[in-house]
Amino acid sequence: MDKLHPNRRQWMATAAAAAGTSLVGLPAWAKSAYPNKPIRFIVPFNPGGATDIVARVLAEAMSKRLGQPIVVENKAGAAGMLGTDQVAKSAPDGYNVLLSLSTSLLINQYLYTKMAYNPQKDLLLLSELASAPVSLVVHPSVPANTMPELLAWVKANKGKVSYGSWGVGSYAHLGGAYMSKTMNADMSHVAYRGEAPMIQELIGGQLQLCFSSAQNTKPFIDNGRLKAIGVTGKARMSVLPNVPTIYEQGVTDDAYAIAGFVGMALPAGTPQAVVDALSAAIQHAAQDPKVKERIDGAGFLPVFSSPDAFSKTYAQAAPVWKALVELAEAKVD
């Protein structure tokens, strides 16, 4: 028996060495398939907003498919650019995923003279999760019920109309500036820190009109404190089914037909296998009724596109947003 021990030890050492050699020769993906640890969704806005709601319901649904927890981390600031920059500069391994709006992914590059990242070079577009149209609402005293009537009214009241926004470069600012310029209405722009104070000022009569998310305007449309004129984009919102799009009212300008988006992106250079795994998880989540219900409830229209489809949508939308920023003469240093 004792004579067998050295041979046994030698055999075990040889087997271990062989196993070690085979592991060294394996490609990285075979050693540790993605994902093998928790994933972070970076939302570059405060908790509780519509984008945050989408991130959390999607994280829950996608984690089931991927087999790993997904943690939502809010990193707000600089119009969404702080969190976006964090993802752009992170390792391209699929463990830091950006879930943001068209502001930080597209519009800001035309608005800001200096940016820490280039969205078209530093990020890989993963999916347009949802289209993000907004509602156009007016104070009940405004004698207009349709978009053509509103345009005629602002034109006839040159220099007397004020519109609000939740910040320079927001769609509320750009859309209002477009209306003012095209109607030669000389409207006054009032920027607020967020939508809530803007809506309160509109209800109080300090403003006459504004573009705002349905999440914020629906309660006041329903109780008659605000009057809905229309919604942007080319499809009606599920939460405002009786409010027609501006487009279907015959006002087909690109500035009103376009809508923002909620999208997902990764650092440029992320391996295709990781992109494919996340894309499959997104499409799986898209079949979950709870996910669709929460996205509809936030005032968005579910899309869940592929990376290629998202890239095409982005390329089509970019010149429209660029022109809107230039027309509004909106620049931030």
N, C-alpha and C positions, 0 to 999 in steps of 0.2 A: 504493500500500500504506500509506504513512504517513498518508493522509487517513482511512483506516479506523480507525486506532487510537483516536481520541477517541470515535467512535461506539461502538466495541466496549466501551471503558471505561464509557461512559454506559449502554450496555445492561446490562452486568454490575452496575453500581451500582444500576440500577433493579430488576433481578431480585433482587439481594440484599436491597434494601429491602422488596420485596414479600414475599419469603420471611420476613423478620424480622417483618413485620406479621402474616403468617398465623400464625406461631408464638405471637406475643403473644395472638392471639385464641383460641388453643386452650385447652380446659379442662385443669386440672392433670393429670388421669388420662391424657390423650392425650400430654402431654409426657413423662411418665415413668410407665409402667404399673407397678403393684405386682406383685411386689417387684422393685426395681432395685438392691438391696444386701443384704448378709447380715442375717439375722433372729436375734434372741436369744430363747432360751427361758430364762426365769428360774425356777429351782427353789429355793424358799425353805428348803431343807434341805441337809444335808451330802451330799457325793458318796458313791456306793456303796449308798445305800438303795434301797428298792423304787421310790419315786417318781423318783429319779434314773435308774434303769434304764429306766423307761418313757419318760422324757424323751429319753434318748439313742437308743433304738431308733426312736422316733417322729420325732425330728429327722432321722435318716438317711433314713427312708422319705419324709417330707414334702418334704425338700429336692429330691428327684428330681422331684417333681411341680411344685414352685414354681420350680425352676431357679436357686436361690440357696442358698449354704451356710446352715445353721442351727447356731448355736453355743449350747451349753448352759452356762449360768452359774449356779453355786450361790451363793446369798446367804442363809445360814442365820442364825437368831437370832430370839428373841422368839416362839417357837412358830409360826414361819413368817410372822410379820407384817412383818419387815424387807424381805424380798424381795417380798412381796405389795404393800406400800406403795410400793416402788420402781416397780412396774408401774402401780399405780393413779395415780401422779403423773407418769408418763412421757407423751410426746406420743402422741396417739391415731392413730398412723399405721401400726400393724401390725408394727412392727419390734421391739417388746418384748412378748413373750407370756408370760403366767404359766402355769406348770404346777405345780399344788399339790394339797393334800388338802382335805377338808372342814373341817379345823381352821381354817386361815387364811381360807378362803372363806365359811364359814358359822358354825361353832361359837364361835369366839373373840368374836364380837360379843355373845354372851350371857354369856361368861365374864369378859371384861375390862371394868373400869369405864371405862377410857379407851383409845381406839384412834386411831391417826393417820389411818385411812381408814375409810370406810363401805362395806362390800362390796356393799351393795344399791344404792348410788348412784354409787360411784366405779369400779365394774367392770362390764364387759359379759360375760355368760356365753357361752362359745363352744361347749364340748362337755363332757359327762360322758364321759370316756375309758373309765373302768372303775369298777365297784362294788368297794368295799374292805371285805369282811367280815373278821371276825377269829375266831380259834378260842378256845374256852373249855377250858382244861386244868387238871388237878388233879395233886397229888402222888399217886403210886401207892398210898399208904397210905389215901387217902380212900375210904371204902366206898360209892362211888356210881359207876354206869356210864352213867346217863342224866340228863337235865336234871331230870325230876321227882324222881328219887332224890337228886340233889344239893341241890335246894331243900329237901326234907324233912330232909336231914342238917344243913344250915346252920341251919335253924330249930330243930332238936333240940339244937344245940350253941351256943346263944346266948352271945355274948361270948368264944367260944373259937377263932373262925376268923379268919385274916388273909388279905387279898387284896392283890395288888400292882398297880401301874400304872406307866406311864412318864411320869407327871406329872399334876398337878392339871388337871382338865378334859379329859384324854384319855378315849377311850371306855373304856379299862380302868378308869379311876376312876369314870366315870359309870355304867357297867354294873354294876360291883361295888357302888356305893352304892345303885343301884336294887334289886339283889338283897337287900342288907342291910335296906333300909327296908321292902320289901314282905313279907319273911319275918320282920320284927322280930328279926333275927339279931344285931344289934349287932356286926357284923364290923369288924375293924380294917383301916384303909387304910394301906398303906406305899408311898410314892412314890419312884421311882428315876430316875436320870438315864439314861434309855434302857431298851430292852427287854432287852438282853443281861444286865445285872446282875440284873434282875428274874427272868429265867428261871433263872439260876444259883441264886438264893435259893430259888426254888420247887423245883428239883431237890434242893437241900440240905435241904429240909424246913422252912425258916424261914417259908415261906408255905404255904397249903393250896391256893390257886387263883388264877388270873388269866386275863384276856383278853389275847391277844397275836396278832400276825400269824403266818400259817401259815409264812412264810419263816423265822421264828425257832423255831417249835414243831415243825415237821414232823420234823426229824432226831431229836428226842428222843421224839416219839410213835412213830416207826418203831423206835427201839431200846428202847422200853419204859420209859424214864426218866421219861416223863410220860404221863398218861392223858387222852385227848381225850373231852370230854363232848358237844360240839356246836360248831356255827359259827353266827354271826349272819347276818342276812339271810334270804332265802327260797329261795336256790338253793345247792346244794352247790358246794364249791370243786373245781376240776379237780385240784389238787395233794393234796387230801384227799378223794377220792371216796367212801371208806367211812365218813366221819364225817357223820352226819346234821345237818341244821340244827336249831336249837333249836325253830324254828317247826313243823317236821314231827313233832317229838316231842310236840306238843300244847300247848306253852307259847307262846302267840301274842301276848304282850305286845308293843306297839310298840317298847319299849326293846330287845328282842332281835331283832325282825323287821327293824329298820332296819340299814343298813350305811353306812359312810362312802363317800366317793368320791374318785377322782382326776379332777381337772377342769382345763380350760383356760379362761382368761379374758383379756380385753383391757381397756385403759383405756376408760371410758365415752366415748362420742362417736366411736368408731372408725367410719369410713365403711362403708356397707353393702357396697360393692364389695370392700373389704379383708376383711370378715367372710366374704363369699361365697367369696373365693379361698382363705382358710384352711380354711373348712368343706369345700370340695371336696378339698383336699389331705388333710384328716383322713380323709374317707371313702375316698379312694384308698389311704391307708396301712392302713386297716382291712382291706383285701383281701389284704394281705401276710401270708403264713403266719408269717414270722419275727416280725412285730409281735405277732400273737396268741399265739404260743408264749412270747415273753418276758413278756407280760402275765399269761398263765396261770401261768407259772413263778414270778412274783413273788407269787402268792397272790391275784391280782385276777381279776375277771370282766369281760371286754371288753364295752363298751357302745357307744361312739362315737356319741353322740346329736347331734342338731341343736341350734342355740341355743335354739329354742322348746321342744324336749323337755327340755333341761337346765333351763330356767327353771321348767318345770312340776314337775320332780322336786325342785328346790330349794325351791319354794313348799310342796310337800307335806311335805318333811323338816324344814323350819325349826321349826315348832311342836313337833315331837317332841324335837328337840335342845334347844330352849329349856326345855321341861318337865323334861328330864333334868338340865340344869344347875341349875335351880331346886330340884329334889328333892334333889340332892346338896349343895345350899348351897355350890356351888363359885363363888367370886369371887376375882379376882386384880386388885389395884390397879395 
